[in-house]
């Protein structure tokens, strides 16, 4: 403990997250697991394409989303009941065994549709447990003042997984088919396990009456009440839900349709996606280095608002170069808003509710928002990309403006 010039006690300086071996072990485990995910999905898509036609491939890739959406909130309850570290370890162990088992089976037989669907369903169940738990883990491995920096480091790991995972999966498929690719994914999941087992978990302050008790349904209802009654969590969940619905469609399916409409080709779409990744990576690096952004609530809402304007501009620009410039802005500002939102959620949530609160935000980002894909596709077919991107930008902006309407959220700060 140190003393300030005014004579009041001050906290001892926290160890920066990027120099904390415990955080780096968590980051290494998370990165290995995310790269394993990318390799797995590449192998699954390739195996499904070889087994059946386009329809069967779509079924295999989509079937995992069903248990993910249905069980996501239950995954948050489990994380709060037994601890997120145990859930993450169990999830990666399950994925490792299932994928290595599939790779072993493919040594003796060709992939069949029912086998791939079964594996996809298992992965959907495991994802429903893994995603809330991995989101609730950072406050247990670092100090509150480092959470923004950890969000930046997590963003960098996600970008690295996106860049490395798909090419690695492609090389594995080229060299040894889906069998080698599934085996590589299983090894990556296995790499994360010793790192997770070596984590030191920080003790969190007790919250009287907040510990999970009774039935799982009671615990879930209690978590939802906690969000509804909290002065910051409720507005944060609204911002996440509304802005993600406006963000996900254009930045995934919408870009493909835009490139087709403008005859930019796959290379043009690739440049735009790369530009978005550069912007998002720059924001993640900024947070990882800086560690804290003043007026985090206000900056979060304004960043989402600027990102919304850039989304609307994407479909109005006549060239790949200008569209890529707008995509950099989308990555910068939407990435900043998302990272600050995650850090605020982890900071203001009472420790006993972290898993359940994380499961609600993850439900919006990973389960509900992707449901906008069919709507986006149908709308583009009727009105074209320009009006659809503009409507999506308006929806994303509505989320940001809703956040600005809450005084407590505008004034929210991250711990110093």
SULTAVEN-V221537 format. One record per backbone hydrogen bond with DSSP energy under -0.5 kcal/mol. CO is the residue of the C=O (numbers start at 1). NH is the residue of the N-H. Records with the same first field share a line. If there is no record, write none. Layout:
# SULTAVEN-V221537
CO=NH, NH
This chain:
# SULTAVEN-V221537
2=10
4=7
8=4
10=2
16=19
17=20
19=21
20=24
21=25
22=26
23=27
24=28
25=29
26=30
27=31
28=32
29=33
30=34
31=35
32=36
33=37
34=38
35=39
36=40
37=41
38=42
39=43
40=44
41=45
42=46
43=47
44=48
45=49
46=50
47=51
48=52
53=57
54=58
55=59
56=60
57=61
58=62
59=63
60=64
62=65
63=66, 67
64=68
65=69
66=70
67=71
68=72
71=75
72=76
73=77
74=78
75=79
76=80
77=81
78=82
79=83
83=87
84=88
85=89
86=90
87=91
88=92
89=93
90=94
91=95
92=96
93=97
94=98
95=99
96=100
97=101
98=102
99=103
100=104
101=105
102=106
103=107
104=107
105=108, 109
112=116
113=117
114=118
115=119
116=120
117=121
118=122
119=123
120=124
121=125
122=126
123=127
124=128
125=129
126=129, 130
127=131
129=133
130=134
131=135
132=136
133=137
134=138
137=140
138=141, 142
140=202
143=146
144=147
146=150
147=151
148=152
149=153
150=154
151=155
152=156
153=157
154=158
155=159
156=160
157=161
158=162
159=163
160=164
161=165
162=166
163=167
164=168
165=169
166=170
167=171
168=172
169=173
170=174
171=175
172=176
173=177
176=180
177=181
178=182
179=183
180=184
181=185
182=186
183=187
184=188
185=189
186=190
187=191
188=192
189=193
190=193, 194
191=195
192=196
193=197
194=198
196=199
199=201
200=202
206=208
207=210, 211
215=219
216=220
217=221
218=222
219=223
220=224
221=225
222=226
223=227
224=228
225=229
226=230
227=234
230=234
232=236
233=237
234=238
235=239
236=240
237=241
238=242
239=243
240=244
241=245
242=246
243=247
244=248
245=249
247=251
248=252
249=252, 254
250=255
252=256
253=257
254=258
255=259
256=260
257=261
258=262
259=263, 264, 265
260=263
264=268
265=269
266=270
267=271
268=272
269=273
270=274
271=275
272=276
273=277
274=278
275=279
276=280
277=281
278=282
279=283
280=284
281=285
282=286
283=287
284=288
285=289
286=290
287=291
291=149
295=299
296=300
297=301
298=302
299=303
300=304
301=305
302=306
303=307
304=308
305=309
306=310
307=311
308=312
309=313
310=314
311=315
313=316, 317
314=317
319=323
320=324
321=325
322=326
323=327
324=328
325=329
326=330
327=331
328=332
329=333
330=334, 335
331=335
332=336
333=337
334=338
335=339
336=340
337=341
338=342
339=343
340=344
341=345
342=346
343=347
344=348
345=349
350=353
351=354
353=357
354=358
355=359
356=360
357=361
358=362
359=363
360=364
361=365
362=366
363=367, 368
364=369
368=371
369=372
370=373
371=375
372=376
373=377
374=378
375=379
376=380
377=381
378=382
379=383, 384
380=384
384=388
385=389
386=390
387=391
388=392
389=393
390=394
391=395
392=396
393=397
394=398
395=399
396=400
397=401
398=402
399=403
400=404
401=405
403=406
405=407
406=410
407=411
409=412
410=298
412=297
